[in-house]
């Protein structure tokens, strides 16, 4: 059974034309932070699940998606809320 972890911050990659984030972080035990590739592998292998709270106050799952060029990235399940839920989070320290 996979563990569930809340995401409450992101680290942007301003050099990336795809606006792919560098990593995500969350609360618990002094907080946690992992790079995007570690998080993608963990979700793909079903070791853990990530979720966050959207601007509308509802919880949404973070999922792995793939661009047309095959590059994987993270996004939240569609909730009809703009802006992007992950990019709307504060920056991780």
TARA-V98968 format. One record per residue. N is the residue number from 1. RES is the residue in one small letter. PHI is phi in radians with two decimals (999 if undefined). PSI is psi in whole degrees, 0 to 359 (* if undefined). BURIAL is 1 if it has 16 or more other C-alpha atoms within 10 Angstrom, else 0. Layout:
((N,RES,PHI,PSI,BURIAL) (N,RES,PHI,PSI,BURIAL))
This chain:
((1,x,999,133,0) (2,x,-1.37,146,0) (3,x,-1.45,151,0) (4,x,-1.89,131,0) (5,x,-2.21,135,1) (6,x,-1.43,140,1) (7,x,-1.83,130,1) (8,x,-2.33,8,1) (9,x,-2.73,162,1) (10,x,-2.43,157,1) (11,x,-2.02,113,1) (12,x,-1.31,159,1) (13,x,-2.07,91,0) (14,x,-1.20,346,0) (15,x,-1.50,349,0) (16,x,-1.61,120,0) (17,x,-1.09,332,0) (18,x,-1.41,355,0) (19,x,1.02,33,0) (20,x,-1.28,128,1) (21,x,-1.23,156,1) (22,x,-1.44,329,1) (23,x,-3.09,175,1) (24,x,-2.30,156,1) (25,x,-2.43,171,1) (26,x,-2.79,178,1) (27,x,-1.41,174,0) (28,x,1.90,121,0) (29,x,0.98,41,0) (30,x,1.56,4,0) (31,x,1.57,163,0) (32,x,-2.45,157,1) (33,x,-2.64,136,1) (34,x,-2.42,148,0) (35,x,-1.17,155,0) (36,x,-0.98,318,1) (37,x,-1.17,326,0) (38,x,-1.14,318,0) (39,x,-1.18,318,1) (40,x,-1.06,315,1) (41,x,-1.12,320,0) (42,x,-1.14,320,0) (43,x,-1.24,315,1) (44,x,-1.04,322,0) (45,x,-1.50,359,0) (46,x,1.11,27,0) (47,x,-1.31,328,0) (48,x,-2.69,165,0) (49,x,-2.12,147,1) (50,x,-2.05,145,1) (51,x,-2.49,161,1) (52,x,-2.55,173,1) (53,x,-1.81,122,1) (54,x,-1.27,162,1) (55,x,-0.96,336,0) (56,x,-1.46,3,0) (57,x,1.56,358,0) (58,x,-1.62,147,0) (59,x,-1.37,137,0) (60,x,-2.35,145,1) (61,x,-1.40,145,1) (62,x,-1.59,131,1) (63,x,-2.24,161,1) (64,x,-1.57,133,0) (65,x,-2.21,167,0) (66,x,-2.31,131,0) (67,x,-1.32,168,0) (68,x,-1.02,333,0) (69,x,-1.49,3,0) (70,x,1.59,353,0) (71,x,-1.31,129,0) (72,x,-1.49,150,1) (73,x,-2.63,172,1) (74,x,-1.89,144,1) (75,x,-2.62,173,1) (76,x,-1.69,159,1) (77,x,-1.02,147,0) (78,x,-1.01,132,0) (79,x,-2.31,4,0) (80,x,1.31,11,0) (81,x,-1.90,133,0) (82,x,-1.98,149,0) (83,x,-1.40,186,0) (84,x,-0.89,128,0) (85,x,-1.04,318,1) (86,x,-1.27,318,1) (87,x,-1.22,340,1) (88,x,-1.36,345,0) (89,x,-1.24,154,1) (90,x,-1.12,160,0) (91,x,-1.28,140,0) (92,x,-1.24,151,1) (93,x,-1.35,*,0))
